[in-house]
């Protein structure tokens, strides 16, 4: 059974975003997030994974950069409903960070019941079935036993691993993202299970809308890189008038 998030009547607008990949070297992206959270007219913001470039455990939330992001999110949570779905970079986010940042966990997948419709929300990596090596890796790292073992390592060792991931794999990861996509049959099956006609996800960094046939579609969020040339990023806003993509 896919869990359902039912939007309360006071939610007139809902923002969805993903793949910010926040880190110490993304100041422009962090600044734009701060601005969006301060200025949005939405009542709820749903973060669909990979908000952090890497998350090595909730004990990192007191480190200087991470603590700044936590303060930003906590401040925003005082006027917005904030929800967090784990991605393939920040699946180690746990209850301590969520509590300190004022965020509510959002399982992957989740059905969003809002404005008389059902919307299926996923990060997107679980549906990239052609990448068999990644799917095997995903099963390993999502194992509670694997995560518990990793988290027994000192924070400094996990931070070093995170730095190695950031420094050594961006080009390879970009190439991997461009060579894989979500499996259409898996998307249609999940939509049928959810009783929804639209899937919204991130992960692939290729914003688009795909017709899955039979009245079904999937809508892809952009990644955020406000320091790039040209800058990248968008927000999908849901309201009673439908789905609208808002470039940053």
BELHUPE-V112690 format. One record per residue. N is the residue number from 1. RES is the residue in one small letter. SS is DSSP state (alpha for helix, beta for strand, coil for the rest). PHI is phi in whole degrees, -180 to 180 (999 if undefined). Layout:
n->(N,N)
res->(RES,RES)
ss->(SS,SS)
phi->(PHI,PHI)
//
This chain:
n->(1,2,3,4,5,6,7,8,9,10,11,12,13,14,15,16,17,18,19,20,21,22,23,24,25,26,27,28,29,30,31,32,33,34,35,36,37,38,39,40,41,42,43,44,45,46,47,48,49,50,51,52,53,54,55,56,57,58,59,60,61,62,63,64,65,66,67,68,69,70,71,72,73,74,75,76,77,78,79,80,81,82,83,84,85,86,87,88,89,90,91,92,93,94,95,96,97,98,99,100,101,102,103,104,105,106,107,108,109,110,111,112,113,114,115,116,117,118,119,120,121,122,123,124,125,126,127,128,129,130,131,132,133,134,135,136,137,138,139,140,141,142,143,144,145,146,147,148,149,150,151,152,153,154,155,156,157,158,159,160,161,162,163,164,165,166,167,168,169,170,171,172,173,174,175,176,177,178,179,180,181,182,183,184,185,186,187,188,189,190,191,192,193,194,195,196,197,198,199,200,201,202,203,204,205,206,207,208,209,210,211,212,213,214,215,216,217,218,219,220,221,222,223,224,225,226,227,228,229,230,231,232,233,234,235,236,237,238,239,240,241,242,243,244,245,246,247,248)
res->(x,x,x,x,x,x,x,x,x,x,x,x,x,x,x,x,x,x,x,x,x,x,x,x,x,x,x,x,x,x,x,x,x,x,x,x,x,x,x,x,x,x,x,x,x,x,x,x,x,x,x,x,x,x,x,x,x,x,x,x,x,x,x,x,x,x,x,x,x,x,x,x,x,x,x,x,x,x,x,x,x,x,x,x,x,x,x,x,x,x,x,x,x,x,x,x,x,x,x,x,x,x,x,x,x,x,x,x,x,x,x,x,x,x,x,x,x,x,x,x,x,x,x,x,x,x,x,x,x,x,x,x,x,x,x,x,x,x,x,x,x,x,x,x,x,x,x,x,x,x,x,x,x,x,x,x,x,x,x,x,x,x,x,x,x,x,x,x,x,x,x,x,x,x,x,x,x,x,x,x,x,x,x,x,x,x,x,x,x,x,x,x,x,x,x,x,x,x,x,x,x,x,x,x,x,x,x,x,x,x,x,x,x,x,x,x,x,x,x,x,x,x,x,x,x,x,x,x,x,x,x,x,x,x,x,x,x,x,x,x,x,x,x,x,x,x,x,x)
ss->(coil,coil,beta,beta,beta,beta,coil,coil,coil,coil,coil,coil,beta,beta,beta,beta,beta,coil,coil,coil,coil,beta,coil,coil,coil,coil,alpha,alpha,alpha,alpha,alpha,alpha,alpha,alpha,alpha,alpha,alpha,alpha,alpha,coil,coil,coil,coil,beta,beta,beta,beta,coil,coil,coil,coil,beta,coil,coil,coil,coil,coil,alpha,alpha,alpha,alpha,alpha,coil,alpha,alpha,alpha,alpha,alpha,alpha,alpha,alpha,alpha,alpha,alpha,alpha,alpha,alpha,coil,coil,coil,beta,beta,beta,beta,coil,coil,coil,coil,coil,coil,coil,coil,coil,coil,alpha,alpha,alpha,alpha,alpha,alpha,alpha,coil,beta,beta,beta,coil,coil,coil,coil,beta,beta,beta,beta,beta,coil,coil,beta,beta,beta,beta,beta,coil,coil,coil,alpha,alpha,alpha,coil,coil,coil,coil,alpha,alpha,alpha,alpha,alpha,alpha,alpha,alpha,alpha,alpha,coil,coil,alpha,alpha,alpha,alpha,alpha,alpha,alpha,alpha,coil,coil,coil,alpha,alpha,alpha,alpha,alpha,alpha,alpha,alpha,alpha,alpha,alpha,alpha,alpha,alpha,alpha,alpha,alpha,alpha,alpha,alpha,alpha,alpha,alpha,alpha,alpha,coil,coil,coil,coil,alpha,alpha,alpha,alpha,alpha,alpha,alpha,alpha,alpha,alpha,alpha,coil,coil,coil,beta,beta,beta,beta,coil,coil,coil,coil,coil,coil,beta,beta,beta,beta,beta,beta,coil,coil,beta,beta,beta,beta,beta,coil,coil,coil,coil,beta,coil,coil,coil,coil,coil,coil,beta,coil,beta,beta,beta,beta,beta,beta,coil,coil,beta,beta,beta,beta,beta,beta,coil)
phi->(999,-80,-65,-120,-103,-95,-71,-67,-61,-74,-79,-95,-144,-130,-99,-124,-152,-159,56,-78,52,-67,-160,-58,-98,-124,-63,-67,-68,-62,-63,-70,-62,-57,-65,-64,-63,-78,-106,-61,-90,-73,-98,-142,-127,-110,-98,-98,98,55,-70,-102,-61,-157,-129,-102,134,-68,-71,-80,-68,-94,-69,-54,-66,-62,-63,-66,-67,-60,-63,-60,-66,-63,-63,-65,-68,-75,-128,-125,-85,-109,-128,-129,-109,-69,-110,-82,-104,-126,-72,-88,-59,-126,-65,-67,-64,-57,-66,-66,-94,70,-109,-103,-68,-127,-64,-113,-90,-137,-94,-99,-96,-155,58,75,-133,-112,-116,-96,-110,-142,-73,124,-69,-68,-97,-85,-74,-66,-88,-66,-65,-66,-62,-66,-63,-62,-61,-66,-76,-86,-70,-56,-67,-63,-65,-62,-66,-61,-73,-78,-73,-59,-56,-59,-68,-69,-65,-63,-61,-63,-65,-64,-64,-66,-78,-103,-125,-62,-64,-65,-67,-63,-64,-64,-62,-73,-99,-131,-151,-71,-75,-64,-65,-64,-65,-64,-65,-69,-63,-63,-63,-80,67,-123,-111,-127,-103,-120,-154,-118,78,-83,64,-127,-61,-173,-127,-117,-84,-96,84,64,81,-100,-152,-127,-118,-108,-75,-82,-76,-113,-151,-80,-96,-79,-123,-77,-63,-121,151,-153,-128,-100,-112,-104,-155,-64,-90,117,-106,-134,-90,-120,-64,-83)
//
